[in-house]
């Protein structure tokens, strides 16, 4: 039996992984999906939604579990799980990145997105007047995040869940990673070839930042956990 911890990205929540949890736990593996601070059932003020708070939340869950875990990060959560692995490498069995940021030390999620000339998301993010949070238009949620989800009625039901205020601090915070700690943790990467948020070319660049044990490729948009959860779980199991 394995221990999986699933970490969502921006504008998300543990709810994103409902089908993945069902499939991944079928063999009685323990599967925990995290609600990061400011997301889902873990509501806090925008000012308290920081990269450090994200990292601390995931670390606390791992420490409470008291066993080695397979840490799965989607999108922005790639940076979160990277910093967690740097901080507590001995408690991580492996890292699995799903269309996720895989930064060099000093990178921010924003710097990675700004370097991605093929991303369609960044130009469409709406910043608040004080730039403390960002929102997305409904049509961009549908057409950039979930464009390859066949059931469009389901997409319409998901749009309100993504229509939240996402704190911007986690995008701006840099990660501090070392070859000795973070570099020692086994890494797998799952590419998404139809991704409009983090383009395949950016994904390929990030994969080259560190030694990655194996790279898998899915024909999906940014949310294979929503569009093709069965196939995603097959690949996660192969990486486990």
C-alpha positions, -999 to 999 in steps of 0.1 A, spaced: 0 0 0 13 34 -9 7 69 5 -2 96 -20 -6 132 -13 -23 152 -41 -17 190 -43 -37 213 -65 -27 244 -82 -40 280 -85 -78 286 -84 -81 250 -73 -90 228 -44 -90 192 -33 -122 188 -52 -103 186 -84 -90 152 -76 -123 135 -67 -121 110 -96 -84 105 -92 -88 97 -55 -115 71 -63 -93 54 -89 -60 57 -71 -74 43 -38 -89 12 -54 -59 -9 -44 -64 4 -8 -36 29 -11 -40 59 12 -48 90 -9 -50 125 6 -60 155 -14 -50 188 2 -70 220 4 -43 246 5 -48 278 26 -74 300 9 -89 271 -11 -118 247 -8 -127 241 29 -95 258 41 -106 295 39 -82 322 53 -78 359 44 -60 366 11 -30 381 30 -24 347 46 -23 329 13 14 326 6 38 301 -8 52 295 26 17 288 39 12 263 11 45 246 18 38 245 55 3 229 50 16 201 29 46 195 52 23 193 82 2 166 66 33 146 57 47 150 93 14 140 108 12 109 86 46 98 98 53 77 67 71 83 34 48 97 8 44 100 -30 39 137 -35 18 146 -66 17 182 -77 -4 198 -104 4 231 -121 16 257 -96 18 229 -70 50 217 -87 68 246 -70 51 237 -37 61 200 -37 96 210 -48 101 232 -18 86 206 5 110 180 -9 139 204 -2 128 209 34 120 173 43 136 151 16 138 120 38 100 119 41 94 119 3 94 86 -16 91 104 -49 77 135 -66 53 133 -95 47 165 -115 15 167 -135 17 195 -161 34 213 -133 61 239 -126 95 223 -121 116 253 -112 153 259 -108 164 274 -75 154 311 -75 126 307 -100 91 319 -93 59 305 -110 55 340 -125 90 340 -140 83 306 -155 50 318 -170 65 350 -183 92 330 -201 64 309 -218 57 327 -250 31 301 -260 10 303 -228 -25 316 -234 -34 321 -197 -11 348 -185 -24 376 -208 -59 368 -196 -54 369 -158 -73 397 -142 -55 414 -113 -72 432 -85 -66 469 -81 -40 463 -54 -27 433 -73 -31 411 -42 -53 386 -60 -63 374 -95 -94 361 -111 -103 345 -144 -132 350 -168 -157 321 -172 -149 318 -209 -112 315 -201 -118 288 -175 -137 269 -201 -115 275 -231 -80 276 -216 -82 254 -185 -108 228 -195 -110 230 -233 -104 193 -238 -131 181 -214 -156 164 -236 -186 168 -212 -193 206 -216 -222 204 -191 -197 192 -166 -174 221 -175 -203 245 -168 -207 230 -133 -169 234 -126 -166 270 -137 -180 284 -104 -154 264 -84 -126 280 -103 -142 315 -100 -123 324 -68 -98 350 -58 -64 335 -61 -37 353 -41 -8 365 -62 20 361 -36 25 323 -44 32 333 -80 58 358 -70 76 337 -43 109 321 -53 119 286 -43 152 277 -28 164 243 -39 196 224 -36 212 194 -54 219 178 -21 184 178 -8 158 184 -35 181 169 -61 183 136 -41 145 130 -44 133 108 -73 112 128 -98 87 118 -125 71 142 -149 37 139 -168 36 161 -198 3 175 -213 6 180 -250 -25 202 -254 -17 224 -225 -27 261 -230 -16 272 -195 20 258 -193 29 250 -229 46 217 -239 77 237 -248 79 252 -213 73 218 -198 102 204 -218 125 232 -206 116 226 -170 122 189 -173 158 196 -182 163 216 -150 168 185 -129 174 148 -133 140 133 -140 137 95 -137 111 92 -164 88 114 -185 53 104 -195 32 121 -221 -6 125 -221 -26 140 -249 -45 164 -227 -50 200 -217 -38 214 -184 -62 193 -164 -58 156 -173 -72 150 -137 -105 162 -151 -104 153 -188 -88 119 -187 -85 108 -150 -84 71 -158 -54 75 -181 -37 99 -156 -41 74 -128 -26 46 -150 5 68 -155 7 78 -118 7 41 -109 35 35 -135 55 62 -118 49 48 -84 
